[in-house]
Amino acid sequence: MSAYWVLLLIPAFSLLSSRNLSDRSQKIVWALVWAGISLIVGFRHEVGGDWFNYLSRFSDYDRQTLSEVLSRGDPFYHLISWVVAKFGGSIHWVNFVCAMIVASGIVRFVRSLPLPWLALFVAVPYLIIVVAMGYTRQATALGFLLLALVSLKNREVHWFVFWVLIGAGFHKSVVLMLPIAALASTSNRFWSLLWIGCVSLVGGYIFVFDSVDRLWSSYVESDMQSDGGFIRVMMNAIPAILFLLTYKRMSLKEAEARLWWWLSFFALVCIPLVMISSTATDRVALYLIPIQLFVFAKLPFLFSDPKVRGLVVLGVGVYYTFVQVVWLLFASHAHAWLPYKTILFHTL
């Protein structure tokens, strides 16, 4: 369990001590953070609720042809697994490649925020520990989405679409985020709606449409339920409500304000939907986790008094420490994460 607390203590310590570092030192520190997340997440062993499912599937890749692999859903993930298997590697190397992508998305996203270490602290309990270590394919897609959101903030819509489509090669569901680019557009809206709508349809046709019946049957008609789904949806809903109440005071550019307004709106829509199908809503809500990082990194700056800012930062820290404690001690599937094991250091 100590590895999980190390992950949380690193941003906590850095939040207090990294203010006077030079730009070069900051880059080195963040490179080390990226490497640390990649190694801890990537080289875990028998950690995560889907570990053995992924392991059983990995044993089949060596017997498959390249065309068979590429014809399956989520082709980029299967391609990486196939290449690793052909070279005699293990599932750990597949996880490491995916972990590097997730870590890249997290680091780039949090560094675009005013309090990156606080945003990283917020990311640890659920995004890194639960999602990155538990849902390898969808976590990788989320990593690409984080890269895409930074591009959209920089008004690079074409890069947003590119990263989302790459992410769809790891988990098809991320294509649902493509329309966000059109909704957040502030100029040439008709053209944006037109070409992004066309790309969304093409992406949906390639990655999703042929699976709609199966997904509907699996997640909705079968009444599949996700333990804790409502709690996780509410973890997005709380910062979403805070954003909708305060975004006019955040000094955001119009495009950025529209982006997070719509993401906050969808986070609130998930509340009634989770009552209908908790598992399907819970999985889609994973793509709304960036709201937590964004809002809580912005929240302290709503106050001019440094003492109040410090109290807000402290409050966010206490809240996410509590989230990690509760999850590790009381979550129904936490046993799949405990103890943390790695092929690098055996057991931490």
Number of C-alpha atoms within 10 A of each C-alpha: 13 11 16 20 14 11 21 22 15 15 22 16 12 15 18 10 10 14 9 8 11 10 9 8 12 14 12 12 15 15 14 12 19 21 16 15 24 23 19 23 26 26 24 24 22 19 23 23 18 14 19 12 9 15 14 11 12 18 14 12 20 15 11 11 10 13 9 13 19 16 10 12 19 23 19 19 25 24 21 18 25 25 15 19 20 14 9 9 13 15 20 19 16 23 27 20 18 26 29 21 21 30 28 21 24 27 22 18 24 24 16 14 18 15 20 23 23 25 28 26 26 28 22 25 24 19 22 24 23 21 20 27 25 20 17 26 25 26 27 29 31 30 28 27 32 27 24 27 27 20 19 22 17 14 17 14 19 13 17 25 26 17 20 26 26 19 29 31 24 26 24 25 19 26 25 16 18 24 17 19 25 21 18 24 21 15 10 10 12 11 12 19 16 13 12 21 16 12 17 19 17 14 21 22 12 15 22 22 15 12 15 12 10 12 15 14 13 14 17 17 11 11 15 15 18 16 14 15 21 19 13 18 27 17 19 26 25 16 21 26 17 14 25 15 10 13 19 10 12 14 11 12 10 11 19 18 19 19 19 24 20 16 23 23 15 16 26 18 14 23 22 13 15 21 13 15 21 24 22 21 24 23 17 18 22 20 23 24 24 23 22 21 25 24 22 22 23 18 22 21 19 15 13 9 10 11 10 14 16 13 12 18 20 13 12 20 18 12 13 18 19 13 16 21 14 13 17 20 12 11 13 11 15 17 15 15 22 15 17 20 19 20 13 12 9 10 14 12
